[in-house]
Amino acid sequence: MLGWIQMNFLNYLKNFIELTRGYALLMTFASCMVIWAFTYQNMYFTAFNFILLFFALCCVHMGGNLFDDYIDVKMKLKEGYTLENMAFDTFLPKARLIREGVFSFKQVEIILISLFSFATLVGLYFAFTSDLKILFFMIFGGILVLFYPISPRYKLSETIIGLMYGPLAIMGGCLALTKNLDSNLFILSCAIFFTTLVLLHTDNIMDWEFDVKNNKNTLAILSKSKDNAINILRLIIIFAYSIVTLGVLFQRLNPFSLYVFLTLPIAAKLLTSIKEYVDVKDVELETRWYWGFFENWEEIKKHNAQFYMFRFYLARNFAFWFAFFAMLGTISAPYSKLWGIY
């Protein structure tokens, strides 16, 4: 009996992770690592509050992913498709569990309400125990989540995601945990804004044909060509490194923040690999430990999706390890205040 319960629970958990695109949660982990590095020595910091914040941000992330898929499926139904003949021209199994009836619309709605309700309750807790300005971050974040499914029409999808995982989540988290907003952390959150864009822009380059067909005005499409889009990707990566470098030069960031340059091998591989993707070269895709995580890689290869997921994982791993080394750099030198005197 216990084994049956465990098996069913693990199966449900696996489906839940796919339903909410849990493989992208490393982006939330990245933001939380940066928040922790700036706040853990503050007098108001508690482990309980940090754990609450972490789960609330995860709920917002998963809820936003699921809400995007939910709206896309609903729009397809309005266009005359049925769940059986509905398809999305993207390499990811978008909304597969909704389309196949594993989760009903009612169940999806209950999950959405549960995720957003938990995040809202945590936000209200911080608003009344830390600072009422948390309400601004909650309202603004909620608007962005609700607006995101239609944001490509207004050329704002990249900006919205960058804001949510960068300045909005990081500065809101800092305020919740320390009752204060730190200008040095804002500088680093801007770098995280650009590393988040790396993931989204990489995904959009690979979804070029799908986005053109569906009139989505992503930054990649607006660049007019895939080669231009790759050049923009290169600039976004440069901006992320430049912000940290300037922050160190102007003595606003810990010099050890330059650890972020240890992600250069991942960035370099991403740029060469996305170029190979665009040029449709038949190259063998081999993972390396120093490029980060490539979970379920053998299963991905069985479904012949490795040419897409390889680049997706590289972009995601770049953002995650950039934040990890930024965190490591932040806590690597002794300091006398929140950010220190060197």
N, C-alpha and C positions, 0 to 999 in steps of 0.2 A: 504493500500500500504506500509506504513512504517513498519507495523507488518510483512508483507511478506519479506521485505528486511532484517529486523532484524533476522527472522527465518532462512533465507538462509545464511546470514552472519555467524550466530552461527553454523549452520550445516557445512559450509565450514571450519570455524575455528577448529571445532572438528575433521574434517577429516584431516586438515593440521597438527594438533598436533599429530594425530596417524601416518600420513605419515612420519613425521620427528622424531618420537619417542620423542615427547615433554615431556613425563613423566620423562625423564632422565635429564631434564634441571636443576634440583636441583644441579647437579654436577657443572654446570657452575655458578649457584648462589653461591655455596660454594667457588669456586675460587675467585669470585668477592668480596665476603665478606672479605676474607683475604687481597686482594689487597686494598680495601677501608680502612681497619683498619691501614694499614701501610702508607697510602698516604694522608689521608684526611686533615692532618695538614700541609702538605708540601706547601711551598709558590707557587708552580706551579700548585697545584691541583685546578680543577674547576669542579663543578657539571656537566656542559655540557660535558666535556671531559670524565668524568666517565660514564655518560649515553651512550655516543657514544661507549666507550670501551665495556660496558656491552652488548649492542645490537650486536656489531661486534662479540664478543665471542659466543653469542647465535646463530648467523648466522653460524659461523664455526661449532658449535656443531650440529645443525640441518642439515646443509649441509653435514657434514661428515656422519651422520646417514643415510640420504637419499641416498647419493652416495654409501654407503656400500650395501644397499638393491637393488639399481639400478643395480650395478655390479653383484650381486648374481642372480638377475632375468635374466639378459642378459646371464650369464654363463649357467643357466638352459636351456634357449632357445637354446643355441649352442649345448647342450647335447641331444637335440631332444624333450624336453618337450614343451608343449603348456601352455599358461596361464591358461587354464581350468584344466589341469591335473597336474599342478605344485604344489608341496608341499614341505615344509621345516620341517624336523623332530625336531622342537623346539616348546616349549609350547607358545611362544609369536606369535601373528598373523603376522609373518614377511612378509613385503611387501604386505599385504592383499589388500590394496587399489590399488596397481599397478596390481596385479594378477586379481582382479575383474573388472578392467577397470574404476574404479572411477576416477583415474588420468591416462591419456595417457602418453606414453613415451615422447611425445613432451612437455606436461605440466610439467612432472617431470624435463626435461632438462631445461625448462624455469625457474622453481623454483630453481634448482641448480645454474644456472647462476646468478640469482638475489641474492641469499644468498651469494655466494662467491664474487660477484662483490661488494656488499655493504661492506663486511668485508675487501676486498682489498682496496677500496676507503678510509675507515676509517684508515687502516694501513698506507696508503700513506700520509694521513693527519698527522698522528702522526710522521711519519718518517721525514717530512719536517718542523714540528712545534716543535718537541721534540728532537729526536735524530735519525740520519740515521741508527744506529744499529738496529732500529726497522725492517729494511728491512731483516736482518738476521732472526729474529723471524718469519717474514712473510714467507720467502722462506722455512725455515726449517719446519714450521707448515704446509705449503702447501704440501710439500713432504710427510710428515707423513700422512696427510689426504688421499692423492692419493694412498699411499702405503698400507694403512690399510686393504683394502679388501683382499689382498693377503698375508698379514703379517703372518697369522698362518702357512703358508708353511715354514717360516723362523724362527719360534718360537719367534716372536717379538710383537705379538698383545698386550699383557699386558704392555710391556715396552712403546709402542707407546701411548696407552691411558693414562698411568700414567704420561708420560712426558707432554702430551698435557694439562691435567687438573692440573698438578702440576707445576714444574719449568718453562715450556715454557709459559703457560698462565699467571702465577703469576708474574714471573720476567719480561716478556714482558709488562704486564700491568703496573707494577711499573715503568719501564723505560718510558713508554708512558705518565704517569701522573706526574712524578717527574723529568724526565730527568736524572735519576740516578738509579743504581742497588745497592740494599741493601743486604749485606751478611747475616744479621739476617733474613731477609725475605726468603732468599734462604734456610736457615735451615728449616723454617716452611714449605716451599713449598715441601721439601723432605718428610715431614710427610704427606702432602696432596697427594704426589705421592703414598704412601703406602695405604692410605685410599681409593684412587681410585682403586688400585689393589684389595682391598677387594671386591668391587662391581663386577669387571670383573671376578675375580677368583671364587666367589660364583656362578655367572652365568655359568661359564664354568664347575663347578662341576655338576650342574644340567643338563647341555647339554652334559654330558659325552658320551652317546651313539651316539648322533648326530655327535659329533666331531670325534669320532672313525670311524664312517661310512664314513665321508667326509675327512679323513686323515688330520685333523686339529691338529697341534702340539701346543696345549695350555699348560700352566704350569701345569694344572690339569692332562692332559694326560701324560705329561712327568714324573709326579710323580709316575706313574705305578699303583697306586690304589687310590680309593676314600678316604680310611682312611689316606693315605699319603697326599692327597690333602687337607684334613681337617686339618692335622697337619701344612701344609704350610700356610693355612689360619690363623691359630692361631699365627704362627710366624710373618706373615705380620702385624697383629693387634698389636702384641708386639713391632715390629719395629716402628710403628707409635707413640705409646705412649713413647717409649724409646727416640726417637729423640727429642720430646718436653721436656722430663725430663732432658736429657743431656743438651739441650739448656738452660734450666733454671739453672741447676747446674753450668754451665760454664758462667753464667751471660750474655748470648747472647739473651735470650728470657725473656720477662716479667714474673715474678713468677706467675702472675695470668693466664698465659697460661695453667697452670695445671688444669684449668677449664675443659679441654678436657676429664679428667677422669670422668666427669659426664656422658659420653657416655658409661661407662662400662656396665650398664644394657642392652643396645642395643647390644653391642658386645657379652655379655654372652648369650643372647637369640639367636643371630645369630648362634653362635657355637653349642649350643644344638639343635637348630632347623634344621640346615643343617645335623647334625648327624642323627637326626630322619628321615630326607628326604632320606639319603643314606641307612638307615636300613629299609626303607619302613614301618615305623610304622604308624598305623592308629590312628593319634592323632587329636584332635579337635583344630582347629586354631582360637584362639580368639585374637583380636587386643587389645592393651593397649595404652593409650594416651602417656605414657612415652617411647614408642618405635617409636614415630614419625608418619608421615603421611601414611595413607593407603587409598588413594583416589579411588573412584569407587569400593569400596570393595564389596558391595552387587551385583553389576553387574558382578564382577570378579567371585564371588561364583556361580552365575547363569550359567556361562560358564565353571564351574568346573576347574578353573585355579588357585584357591587360594593356593594350595599346592606349586605352583611355585612362584606366585607373592608375597606370604607372605615372603619368603626368599629374593627375589629380593628387596622388599621394605625395609626389615631390613638392608640389605647391603647398599642400597642407603641412607637410613636415618642415618646410622652410619656415612657415609662419610660427609653428610650434617651437622649434629649436631656437629661433630668433628670440622669442619671448623667454625661453628657458635660460639662455645665456645672458639675456638682459637681467633676469632675476638673479642669476648667479653672480653677475658683476656687481649688482646693487648691494649684495650682502657680503662681498668679498673684502671690503676695507673697513677698518674701525671708524666710527664717527661719533660725534657727541650730541648731534641733534638727529631729527628724523632723517635728514639726508647727509649730514656730516660736514666736518671741516677737515680738509686734507692737509 
